Amino acid sequence: MPQPVPTRRAGPAEPAARARPHPLNRVLPPEVASDRWRRVHRGDAMARPRLAGFRPALLAGLSLVLLLLGIVFAFAAEEARRFGGESVRVVPFASGLDHPWGMAFLPDGRLLVTERPGRLRVVDATGRLGPPIEGVPQVAARGQGGLLDVALDPAFATNRLIYLTYAEPRPDGAATAAARARLSDDATRLTDLQVIFRQQPAYSGGNHFGSRLVFAPDGTLFVTLGERFDLMDKAQDLSTTLGKVVRIRPDGSIPDDNPFRSTPGARPEIYSYGHRNVQAGAIEPGTGRLWTVEHGPRGGDEVNRPEAGKNYGWPVIGYGRHYSGAQIGVGTHKEGMEQPLFYWDPSIAPSGSAFYTADLLPAFRGQLFVGALAGQALVEVKVRDGRVIGEERLPLGKRIRDVRQGPDGALWLATDDTGEILRVVPAPAK
Ligand SMILES: [Ca+2]
């Protein structure tokens, strides 16, 4: 069950939030439905030799029935569903991507999409995939590593700068890096590539690279990171950038007011620490504050609102248990370590998030939407006055890797396993 966690200032969360049932797995996801239909269809094809003696009319009739069933399932997948106080449909936009990871909208409405194996593409307004953009840095595409997030410079319209995070190959393994480059006017190639951040140290494992790029209203850039799983203790070590959120200027220089800028032995780019694997970050409308969502251990995914210099606990405190079944560190609380705003038990495996600010789906406004990989859902984190009061899920039967608000006001989703871009739109008025 989801367990809202009180902040130190906010006091206990509302009990109603704890009582919310999980809709997950109670509804047959559209993908499962269509898989079943495909299995039926394949079964028919395999059985055909034994049916060879039947009259062609019977076979034609059977095919027609199967065709109609297929059409019914196709519509069912896009049927109107209640979610987040709205009646929505989830409609396909693009397909054929290979592990899409991050999305960013160009000013003309076209979409930049990263693919984890190391490609960056433009998807046009009709959903057609463009060829791989040239000049993308070489990536270590193994495990959870590869080409990860993409973001546009706030002044992209005039400077055409974009930012990427990726697992950078190094002599001693790989580590997350952030780079910026100029996108050519025809959006076919990157030039002037400059690495603006390199996580330290590199490591040979394939897990927990993070990462998301989030521009703050003051023009600084947050990069959210992981602790590379095996090196979890380093999330508490300020001489590394493992398990940290870092804050840099877009050129990679260190902002004057970073919390550890004057701390001997600490990396000056660190903003907050004690994180596990942060694959979602978004700026809260109104306050301009950063919210992050991180993969926890088994039963401990967290929503946090990182503040400068604060310690978010991993692996000393946390909810859930290690994959081995062992308790996390000293338990769930420790003086000097921050509590999450919310955590999930069981885990949903969160990646990608967006605060909704548009007009198309008014009941979504001000709420945080999070993609769930293992949870195979879009999750609404219900926010009231800076506190999390509960959650609601839209089961999709697909691993959701990224969530963005589009210029059309729809919520756009990238699916990790099926390589699709989906749009969450209002259902037609009855
Ligand atoms: Ca924590």
Residues whose N, C-alpha, C, O or C-beta is under 5 A from the ligand:
A	BS01	CA	G274 Y312 G313 W314 I317 E338
